[in-house]
């Protein structure tokens, strides 16, 4: 029986986006059905295999998306979203392969389900992007999301603090406004995609909060204080309003966590 870490490593090393999507979903299904061993016997790569033809740029060098509802602006928006969801697959797989042996089967199951959700989100967005006449890799993308994973590669608590509880939580903040803009443009398919993503991301943030708090309590730490320290140490950007307080509250991420750090 192949180990879960071997399945995760194999998925991360697939350069073709569609193949990585299928491998992530298969790994989640195989774990759920008991087809993967619980050994963590292989190391995770320093970074996933690069996507052929995709140019990665520092966030400050990314070209402007364009204004209004032009086709160019719409393609740029959906390409950026496709990249966010694709990197989210990698982040969920990496956290399983890197920390699952220590954090246990429930953690593995939760974050493999996150990887499967992100894979489905990417597939929906990529199909929508193709309907607009483009594809993933047609435009540059920024590399800032994976930098957060690299920064926290040796610390499970820091990874949980930054990825689900900062980066994914930010998705809860910005998606409602994006939904309104997409709805105003008459893009009914896009509205359905973003609505599904928003619903799933609340659960993803909740997984992060639950496992973060469990680790803190096991280590005798106050979760809110530990989170603030880790964010100050590992997250270079400020926590900027507006915040989707209701969605964050549903995920268990109350203002007690982030209110003092808001800039």
Secondary structure by P-SEA (a helix, b strand, c coil): cccaaaaaaaaaacccaaaaaaaaaaaaaaaaaccccccccccccccccccccbbbbcccccccccccccaaaaaaaaaaaaaaaaaaaaaaaaaaacccccccaaaaaaaaaaaaaaaaaaaaaaaaaaaaccccccbbbbaaaaaaaaaacccaaaaaacccccaaaaaaacaaaaaaaaaaacaaaaaaaaaaaaaaaaaaaaaaaaaaaaaaaaacccaaaaaaaaaacccccccccccaaaaaaaacccccccccccc
